[in-house]
Amino acid sequence: MKGVNVEIMGQSLVVASDAGDEWVKAVAETVDERIKDIRAGSRTVNSVNVAILAALNFADELERLRREHQDLVARLTAMNERLSAAIDS
């Protein structure tokens, strides 16, 4: 696993990842952009609070996507069962 240099909130960081340099840089850029958006729409100046708000935003988005994914898998499973039943009839 090698380190990739990124910058988030004006801080240079080395991130260890097997995902590849471009992926790590893209993820870091996404985090940095989310933090900039939060700072632009908030009075919060404290870097820790901004980072926590960004983490909450990402956690919310992740949970919503997980639920959507579970719903889609359930719908596909139901459709597959109906299709299999129709073929067997």
Distance bins in CASP14 RR format, pairs under 12 A and 6 or more apart:
PFRMAT RR
TARGET T0000
AUTHOR 0000-0000-0000
RMODE 2
METHOD distances of the structure
MODEL  1
1 14 0 0 0 0 0 1 0 0 0 0 0
1 15 0 0 0 0 1 0 0 0 0 0 0
1 16 1 0 1 0 0 0 0 0 0 0 0
1 17 1 0 0 1 0 0 0 0 0 0 0
1 18 1 0 1 0 0 0 0 0 0 0 0
1 19 0 0 0 0 1 0 0 0 0 0 0
1 20 0 0 0 0 1 0 0 0 0 0 0
1 24 0 0 0 0 0 1 0 0 0 0 0
2 14 0 0 0 0 1 0 0 0 0 0 0
2 15 0 0 0 0 1 0 0 0 0 0 0
2 16 1 0 0 1 0 0 0 0 0 0 0
2 17 1 0 0 1 0 0 0 0 0 0 0
2 18 0 0 0 0 1 0 0 0 0 0 0
2 19 0 0 0 0 0 1 0 0 0 0 0
2 20 0 0 0 0 1 0 0 0 0 0 0
2 21 0 0 0 0 1 0 0 0 0 0 0
2 24 0 0 0 0 1 0 0 0 0 0 0
3 13 0 0 0 0 1 0 0 0 0 0 0
3 14 1 0 1 0 0 0 0 0 0 0 0
3 15 1 0 0 1 0 0 0 0 0 0 0
3 16 1 0 1 0 0 0 0 0 0 0 0
3 17 1 0 0 1 0 0 0 0 0 0 0
3 18 0 0 0 0 0 1 0 0 0 0 0
3 19 0 0 0 0 0 1 0 0 0 0 0
3 20 0 0 0 0 1 0 0 0 0 0 0
3 21 0 0 0 0 1 0 0 0 0 0 0
3 24 1 0 0 1 0 0 0 0 0 0 0
3 25 0 0 0 0 0 1 0 0 0 0 0
3 28 0 0 0 0 0 1 0 0 0 0 0
4 12 0 0 0 0 0 1 0 0 0 0 0
4 13 0 0 0 0 1 0 0 0 0 0 0
4 14 1 0 0 1 0 0 0 0 0 0 0
4 15 1 0 1 0 0 0 0 0 0 0 0
4 16 1 0 0 1 0 0 0 0 0 0 0
4 17 1 0 0 1 0 0 0 0 0 0 0
4 18 0 0 0 0 0 1 0 0 0 0 0
4 19 0 0 0 0 1 0 0 0 0 0 0
4 20 1 0 0 1 0 0 0 0 0 0 0
4 21 1 0 1 0 0 0 0 0 0 0 0
4 22 0 0 0 0 1 0 0 0 0 0 0
4 23 0 0 0 0 1 0 0 0 0 0 0
4 24 1 0 1 0 0 0 0 0 0 0 0
4 25 1 0 0 1 0 0 0 0 0 0 0
4 26 0 0 0 0 0 1 0 0 0 0 0
4 27 0 0 0 0 1 0 0 0 0 0 0
4 28 0 0 0 0 1 0 0 0 0 0 0
4 29 0 0 0 0 0 1 0 0 0 0 0
5 11 0 0 0 0 0 1 0 0 0 0 0
5 12 1 0 0 1 0 0 0 0 0 0 0
5 13 1 0 0 1 0 0 0 0 0 0 0
5 14 1 0 1 0 0 0 0 0 0 0 0
5 15 0 0 0 0 1 0 0 0 0 0 0
5 16 0 0 0 0 0 1 0 0 0 0 0
5 17 0 0 0 0 0 1 0 0 0 0 0
5 21 0 0 0 0 1 0 0 0 0 0 0
5 24 0 0 0 0 1 0 0 0 0 0 0
5 25 0 0 0 0 1 0 0 0 0 0 0
5 28 0 0 0 0 1 0 0 0 0 0 0
6 12 1 0 0 1 0 0 0 0 0 0 0
6 13 1 0 1 0 0 0 0 0 0 0 0
6 14 1 0 0 1 0 0 0 0 0 0 0
6 15 1 0 1 0 0 0 0 0 0 0 0
6 16 0 0 0 0 0 1 0 0 0 0 0
6 17 0 0 0 0 1 0 0 0 0 0 0
6 20 0 0 0 0 0 1 0 0 0 0 0
6 21 0 0 0 0 1 0 0 0 0 0 0
6 22 0 0 0 0 0 1 0 0 0 0 0
6 23 0 0 0 0 0 1 0 0 0 0 0
6 24 1 0 0 1 0 0 0 0 0 0 0
6 25 1 0 1 0 0 0 0 0 0 0 0
6 26 0 0 0 0 1 0 0 0 0 0 0
6 27 0 0 0 0 1 0 0 0 0 0 0
6 28 1 1 0 0 0 0 0 0 0 0 0
6 29 1 0 0 1 0 0 0 0 0 0 0
6 30 0 0 0 0 0 1 0 0 0 0 0
6 31 0 0 0 0 1 0 0 0 0 0 0
6 32 0 0 0 0 1 0 0 0 0 0 0
7 13 1 0 0 1 0 0 0 0 0 0 0
7 14 0 0 0 0 0 1 0 0 0 0 0
7 15 0 0 0 0 0 1 0 0 0 0 0
7 24 0 0 0 0 0 1 0 0 0 0 0
7 25 0 0 0 0 1 0 0 0 0 0 0
7 28 1 0 0 1 0 0 0 0 0 0 0
7 29 0 0 0 0 1 0 0 0 0 0 0
7 31 0 0 0 0 0 1 0 0 0 0 0
7 32 1 0 0 1 0 0 0 0 0 0 0
7 33 0 0 0 0 0 1 0 0 0 0 0
7 35 0 0 0 0 0 1 0 0 0 0 0
8 14 0 0 0 0 0 1 0 0 0 0 0
8 15 0 0 0 0 1 0 0 0 0 0 0
8 24 0 0 0 0 0 1 0 0 0 0 0
8 25 0 0 0 0 0 1 0 0 0 0 0
8 27 0 0 0 0 1 0 0 0 0 0 0
8 28 1 0 1 0 0 0 0 0 0 0 0
8 29 0 0 0 0 1 0 0 0 0 0 0
8 30 0 0 0 0 1 0 0 0 0 0 0
8 31 1 0 1 0 0 0 0 0 0 0 0
8 32 1 0 1 0 0 0 0 0 0 0 0
8 33 0 0 0 0 1 0 0 0 0 0 0
8 34 0 0 0 0 1 0 0 0 0 0 0
8 35 1 0 0 1 0 0 0 0 0 0 0
8 36 0 0 0 0 0 1 0 0 0 0 0
8 47 0 0 0 0 0 1 0 0 0 0 0
8 50 0 0 0 0 0 1 0 0 0 0 0
8 51 0 0 0 0 1 0 0 0 0 0 0
8 54 0 0 0 0 1 0 0 0 0 0 0
9 28 0 0 0 0 0 1 0 0 0 0 0
9 31 0 0 0 0 1 0 0 0 0 0 0
9 32 1 0 0 1 0 0 0 0 0 0 0
9 33 0 0 0 0 0 1 0 0 0 0 0
9 34 0 0 0 0 0 1 0 0 0 0 0
9 35 1 0 1 0 0 0 0 0 0 0 0
9 36 0 0 0 0 1 0 0 0 0 0 0
9 38 0 0 0 0 0 1 0 0 0 0 0
9 39 0 0 0 0 1 0 0 0 0 0 0
9 45 0 0 0 0 0 1 0 0 0 0 0
9 46 0 0 0 0 0 1 0 0 0 0 0
9 47 1 0 0 1 0 0 0 0 0 0 0
9 48 0 0 0 0 0 1 0 0 0 0 0
9 49 0 0 0 0 0 1 0 0 0 0 0
9 50 1 0 0 1 0 0 0 0 0 0 0
9 51 1 0 0 1 0 0 0 0 0 0 0
9 54 0 0 0 0 1 0 0 0 0 0 0
10 28 0 0 0 0 0 1 0 0 0 0 0
10 31 0 0 0 0 0 1 0 0 0 0 0
10 32 0 0 0 0 1 0 0 0 0 0 0
10 35 0 0 0 0 1 0 0 0 0 0 0
10 36 0 0 0 0 0 1 0 0 0 0 0
10 39 0 0 0 0 0 1 0 0 0 0 0
10 47 0 0 0 0 1 0 0 0 0 0 0
10 50 0 0 0 0 0 1 0 0 0 0 0
11 28 0 0 0 0 0 1 0 0 0 0 0
11 31 0 0 0 0 0 1 0 0 0 0 0
11 32 0 0 0 0 1 0 0 0 0 0 0
11 35 0 0 0 0 0 1 0 0 0 0 0
11 47 0 0 0 0 1 0 0 0 0 0 0
11 51 0 0 0 0 0 1 0 0 0 0 0
12 28 0 0 0 0 0 1 0 0 0 0 0
12 32 0 0 0 0 0 1 0 0 0 0 0
13 24 0 0 0 0 1 0 0 0 0 0 0
13 25 0 0 0 0 0 1 0 0 0 0 0
13 27 0 0 0 0 0 1 0 0 0 0 0
13 28 1 0 0 1 0 0 0 0 0 0 0
13 31 0 0 0 0 0 1 0 0 0 0 0
13 32 0 0 0 0 0 1 0 0 0 0 0
14 21 0 0 0 0 0 1 0 0 0 0 0
14 24 0 0 0 0 1 0 0 0 0 0 0
14 28 0 0 0 0 0 1 0 0 0 0 0
15 21 0 0 0 0 1 0 0 0 0 0 0
15 23 0 0 0 0 0 1 0 0 0 0 0
15 24 1 0 1 0 0 0 0 0 0 0 0
15 25 0 0 0 0 1 0 0 0 0 0 0
15 26 0 0 0 0 0 1 0 0 0 0 0
15 27 0 0 0 0 1 0 0 0 0 0 0
15 28 1 0 0 1 0 0 0 0 0 0 0
15 29 0 0 0 0 0 1 0 0 0 0 0
15 31 0 0 0 0 0 1 0 0 0 0 0
16 24 0 0 0 0 1 0 0 0 0 0 0
17 23 1 0 0 1 0 0 0 0 0 0 0
17 24 1 0 1 0 0 0 0 0 0 0 0
17 25 0 0 0 0 0 1 0 0 0 0 0
17 26 0 0 0 0 0 1 0 0 0 0 0
17 27 0 0 0 0 1 0 0 0 0 0 0
17 28 0 0 0 0 0 1 0 0 0 0 0
18 24 0 0 0 0 1 0 0 0 0 0 0
19 25 0 0 0 0 0 1 0 0 0 0 0
19 26 0 0 0 0 1 0 0 0 0 0 0
19 27 1 0 0 1 0 0 0 0 0 0 0
19 28 0 0 0 0 0 1 0 0 0 0 0
20 26 0 0 0 0 1 0 0 0 0 0 0
20 27 0 0 0 0 0 1 0 0 0 0 0
20 28 0 0 0 0 0 1 0 0 0 0 0
21 27 0 0 0 0 0 1 0 0 0 0 0
21 28 0 0 0 0 0 1 0 0 0 0 0
22 28 0 0 0 0 0 1 0 0 0 0 0
22 29 0 0 0 0 0 1 0 0 0 0 0
23 29 0 0 0 0 0 1 0 0 0 0 0
23 30 0 0 0 0 0 1 0 0 0 0 0
24 30 0 0 0 0 0 1 0 0 0 0 0
24 31 0 0 0 0 0 1 0 0 0 0 0
25 31 0 0 0 0 0 1 0 0 0 0 0
25 32 0 0 0 0 0 1 0 0 0 0 0
26 32 0 0 0 0 0 1 0 0 0 0 0
26 33 0 0 0 0 0 1 0 0 0 0 0
27 33 0 0 0 0 0 1 0 0 0 0 0
27 34 0 0 0 0 0 1 0 0 0 0 0
27 58 0 0 0 0 0 1 0 0 0 0 0
28 34 0 0 0 0 0 1 0 0 0 0 0
28 35 0 0 0 0 0 1 0 0 0 0 0
29 35 0 0 0 0 0 1 0 0 0 0 0
29 36 0 0 0 0 0 1 0 0 0 0 0
30 36 0 0 0 0 0 1 0 0 0 0 0
30 37 0 0 0 0 0 1 0 0 0 0 0
30 54 0 0 0 0 1 0 0 0 0 0 0
30 57 0 0 0 0 0 1 0 0 0 0 0
30 58 0 0 0 0 1 0 0 0 0 0 0
30 61 0 0 0 0 0 1 0 0 0 0 0
31 37 0 0 0 0 0 1 0 0 0 0 0
31 38 0 0 0 0 0 1 0 0 0 0 0
31 50 0 0 0 0 0 1 0 0 0 0 0
31 51 0 0 0 0 1 0 0 0 0 0 0
31 53 0 0 0 0 0 1 0 0 0 0 0
31 54 1 0 0 1 0 0 0 0 0 0 0
31 55 0 0 0 0 1 0 0 0 0 0 0
31 57 0 0 0 0 0 1 0 0 0 0 0
31 58 1 0 0 1 0 0 0 0 0 0 0
32 38 0 0 0 0 0 1 0 0 0 0 0
32 39 0 0 0 0 0 1 0 0 0 0 0
32 50 0 0 0 0 0 1 0 0 0 0 0
32 51 0 0 0 0 0 1 0 0 0 0 0
32 54 0 0 0 0 1 0 0 0 0 0 0
33 39 0 0 0 0 0 1 0 0 0 0 0
33 40 0 0 0 0 0 1 0 0 0 0 0
33 54 0 0 0 0 1 0 0 0 0 0 0
33 57 0 0 0 0 0 1 0 0 0 0 0
33 58 0 0 0 0 0 1 0 0 0 0 0
34 40 0 0 0 0 0 1 0 0 0 0 0
34 41 0 0 0 0 0 1 0 0 0 0 0
34 42 0 0 0 0 0 1 0 0 0 0 0
34 50 0 0 0 0 1 0 0 0 0 0 0
34 51 0 0 0 0 0 1 0 0 0 0 0
34 53 0 0 0 0 1 0 0 0 0 0 0
34 54 1 0 1 0 0 0 0 0 0 0 0
34 55 0 0 0 0 1 0 0 0 0 0 0
34 56 0 0 0 0 0 1 0 0 0 0 0
34 57 1 0 1 0 0 0 0 0 0 0 0
34 58 1 0 0 1 0 0 0 0 0 0 0
34 59 0 0 0 0 0 1 0 0 0 0 0
34 60 0 0 0 0 0 1 0 0 0 0 0
34 61 0 0 0 0 1 0 0 0 0 0 0
35 41 0 0 0 0 0 1 0 0 0 0 0
35 42 0 0 0 0 0 1 0 0 0 0 0
35 44 0 0 0 0 0 1 0 0 0 0 0
35 47 0 0 0 0 1 0 0 0 0 0 0
35 48 0 0 0 0 0 1 0 0 0 0 0
35 49 0 0 0 0 0 1 0 0 0 0 0
35 50 1 0 1 0 0 0 0 0 0 0 0
35 51 1 0 0 1 0 0 0 0 0 0 0
35 52 0 0 0 0 0 1 0 0 0 0 0
35 53 0 0 0 0 1 0 0 0 0 0 0
35 54 1 0 1 0 0 0 0 0 0 0 0
35 55 0 0 0 0 1 0 0 0 0 0 0
35 56 0 0 0 0 0 1 0 0 0 0 0
35 57 0 0 0 0 1 0 0 0 0 0 0
35 58 0 0 0 0 0 1 0 0 0 0 0
36 42 0 0 0 0 0 1 0 0 0 0 0
36 50 0 0 0 0 1 0 0 0 0 0 0
36 53 0 0 0 0 0 1 0 0 0 0 0
36 54 0 0 0 0 1 0 0 0 0 0 0
37 50 0 0 0 0 0 1 0 0 0 0 0
37 53 0 0 0 0 1 0 0 0 0 0 0
37 54 0 0 0 0 1 0 0 0 0 0 0
37 57 0 0 0 0 1 0 0 0 0 0 0
37 58 0 0 0 0 0 1 0 0 0 0 0
38 44 1 0 0 1 0 0 0 0 0 0 0
38 45 0 0 0 0 0 1 0 0 0 0 0
38 46 0 0 0 0 0 1 0 0 0 0 0
38 47 0 0 0 0 0 1 0 0 0 0 0
38 49 0 0 0 0 1 0 0 0 0 0 0
38 50 1 0 1 0 0 0 0 0 0 0 0
38 51 0 0 0 0 1 0 0 0 0 0 0
38 52 0 0 0 0 1 0 0 0 0 0 0
38 53 1 0 1 0 0 0 0 0 0 0 0
38 54 1 0 1 0 0 0 0 0 0 0 0
38 55 0 0 0 0 0 1 0 0 0 0 0
38 56 0 0 0 0 1 0 0 0 0 0 0
38 57 1 0 0 1 0 0 0 0 0 0 0
38 58 0 0 0 0 0 1 0 0 0 0 0
39 45 0 0 0 0 1 0 0 0 0 0 0
39 46 0 0 0 0 0 1 0 0 0 0 0
39 47 0 0 0 0 1 0 0 0 0 0 0
39 49 0 0 0 0 0 1 0 0 0 0 0
39 50 1 0 1 0 0 0 0 0 0 0 0
39 51 0 0 0 0 0 1 0 0 0 0 0
39 53 0 0 0 0 1 0 0 0 0 0 0
39 54 0 0 0 0 1 0 0 0 0 0 0
40 50 0 0 0 0 0 1 0 0 0 0 0
41 50 0 0 0 0 0 1 0 0 0 0 0
41 53 0 0 0 0 0 1 0 0 0 0 0
42 49 0 0 0 0 1 0 0 0 0 0 0
42 50 1 0 0 1 0 0 0 0 0 0 0
42 52 0 0 0 0 0 1 0 0 0 0 0
42 53 1 0 0 1 0 0 0 0 0 0 0
42 54 0 0 0 0 0 1 0 0 0 0 0
42 57 0 0 0 0 0 1 0 0 0 0 0
43 49 0 0 0 0 0 1 0 0 0 0 0
43 50 0 0 0 0 0 1 0 0 0 0 0
43 53 0 0 0 0 0 1 0 0 0 0 0
44 50 1 0 1 0 0 0 0 0 0 0 0
44 51 0 0 0 0 0 1 0 0 0 0 0
44 52 0 0 0 0 1 0 0 0 0 0 0
44 53 1 0 0 1 0 0 0 0 0 0 0
44 54 0 0 0 0 0 1 0 0 0 0 0
45 53 0 0 0 0 0 1 0 0 0 0 0
46 52 0 0 0 0 1 0 0 0 0 0 0
46 53 0 0 0 0 1 0 0 0 0 0 0
47 53 0 0 0 0 0 1 0 0 0 0 0
47 54 0 0 0 0 0 1 0 0 0 0 0
48 54 0 0 0 0 0 1 0 0 0 0 0
48 55 0 0 0 0 0 1 0 0 0 0 0
49 55 0 0 0 0 0 1 0 0 0 0 0
49 56 0 0 0 0 0 1 0 0 0 0 0
50 56 0 0 0 0 0 1 0 0 0 0 0
50 57 0 0 0 0 0 1 0 0 0 0 0
51 57 0 0 0 0 0 1 0 0 0 0 0
51 58 0 0 0 0 0 1 0 0 0 0 0
52 58 0 0 0 0 0 1 0 0 0 0 0
52 59 0 0 0 0 0 1 0 0 0 0 0
53 59 0 0 0 0 0 1 0 0 0 0 0
53 60 0 0 0 0 0 1 0 0 0 0 0
54 60 0 0 0 0 0 1 0 0 0 0 0
54 61 0 0 0 0 0 1 0 0 0 0 0
55 61 0 0 0 0 0 1 0 0 0 0 0
55 62 0 0 0 0 0 1 0 0 0 0 0
56 62 0 0 0 0 0 1 0 0 0 0 0
56 63 0 0 0 0 0 1 0 0 0 0 0
57 63 0 0 0 0 0 1 0 0 0 0 0
57 64 0 0 0 0 0 1 0 0 0 0 0
58 64 0 0 0 0 0 1 0 0 0 0 0
58 65 0 0 0 0 0 1 0 0 0 0 0
59 65 0 0 0 0 0 1 0 0 0 0 0
59 66 0 0 0 0 0 1 0 0 0 0 0
60 66 0 0 0 0 0 1 0 0 0 0 0
60 67 0 0 0 0 0 1 0 0 0 0 0
61 67 0 0 0 0 0 1 0 0 0 0 0
61 68 0 0 0 0 0 1 0 0 0 0 0
62 68 0 0 0 0 0 1 0 0 0 0 0
62 69 0 0 0 0 0 1 0 0 0 0 0
63 69 0 0 0 0 0 1 0 0 0 0 0
63 70 0 0 0 0 0 1 0 0 0 0 0
64 70 0 0 0 0 0 1 0 0 0 0 0
64 71 0 0 0 0 0 1 0 0 0 0 0
65 71 0 0 0 0 0 1 0 0 0 0 0
65 72 0 0 0 0 0 1 0 0 0 0 0
66 72 0 0 0 0 0 1 0 0 0 0 0
66 73 0 0 0 0 0 1 0 0 0 0 0
67 73 0 0 0 0 0 1 0 0 0 0 0
67 74 0 0 0 0 0 1 0 0 0 0 0
68 74 0 0 0 0 0 1 0 0 0 0 0
68 75 0 0 0 0 0 1 0 0 0 0 0
69 75 0 0 0 0 0 1 0 0 0 0 0
69 76 0 0 0 0 0 1 0 0 0 0 0
70 76 0 0 0 0 0 1 0 0 0 0 0
70 77 0 0 0 0 0 1 0 0 0 0 0
71 77 0 0 0 0 0 1 0 0 0 0 0
71 78 0 0 0 0 0 1 0 0 0 0 0
72 78 0 0 0 0 0 1 0 0 0 0 0
72 79 0 0 0 0 0 1 0 0 0 0 0
73 79 0 0 0 0 0 1 0 0 0 0 0
73 80 0 0 0 0 0 1 0 0 0 0 0
74 80 0 0 0 0 0 1 0 0 0 0 0
74 81 0 0 0 0 0 1 0 0 0 0 0
75 81 0 0 0 0 0 1 0 0 0 0 0
75 82 0 0 0 0 0 1 0 0 0 0 0
76 82 0 0 0 0 0 1 0 0 0 0 0
76 83 0 0 0 0 0 1 0 0 0 0 0
77 83 0 0 0 0 0 1 0 0 0 0 0
77 84 0 0 0 0 0 1 0 0 0 0 0
78 84 0 0 0 0 0 1 0 0 0 0 0
78 85 0 0 0 0 0 1 0 0 0 0 0
79 85 0 0 0 0 0 1 0 0 0 0 0
79 86 0 0 0 0 0 1 0 0 0 0 0
80 86 0 0 0 0 0 1 0 0 0 0 0
80 87 0 0 0 0 0 1 0 0 0 0 0
81 87 0 0 0 0 0 1 0 0 0 0 0
81 88 0 0 0 0 0 1 0 0 0 0 0
82 88 0 0 0 0 0 1 0 0 0 0 0
82 89 0 0 0 0 0 1 0 0 0 0 0
83 89 0 0 0 0 0 1 0 0 0 0 0
END
